[in-house]
């Protein structure tokens, strides 16, 4: 196998067989990228969301879910619940801050705008808030959620979309 200086980035839709690997991306992302903002107990509670793989897979299958790939391997994903709510955006820590999250988010924003969606919202973790701010999302309210007995804070953010954008 020949190594390339610039691996090929691509997007594709979610397939049910992706669920186990996406659960690992989710776990790794929470465990390695959120430690400055959340305690170990909070991270452990957060990752319980993927403990039931069947439920996690059904959640992704029931949403518009896009997968980012590098040379064909899944390295991140984003999902849209309903027409306006970004439910999940996770990128594997090994490729964090390399533009894959921005690629995923940009594609979802374009698809939503092309469908006539006026805005997108996201309940952004404290670790992801700056990422969304750089993409033009504005904080609307602070939230506290309970997961597996732990309290976690996040911020509901919103971005108005330009209508009629082609994907």
Secondary structure as UniProt FT lines:
FT   STRAND          9..13
FT   HELIX           16..18
FT   HELIX           19..33
FT   TURN            35..37
FT   HELIX           40..46
FT   HELIX           47..50
FT   HELIX           53..61
FT   STRAND          64..70
FT   TURN            71..72
FT   STRAND          73..81
FT   TURN            82..84
FT   STRAND          85..91
FT   HELIX           93..95
FT   TURN            96..97
FT   HELIX           100..114
FT   TURN            115..116
FT   STRAND          119..125
FT   TURN            126..128
FT   HELIX           129..134
FT   TURN            135..136
FT   STRAND          138..147
FT   TURN            148..149
FT   STRAND          150..160
FT   TURN            163..164
//
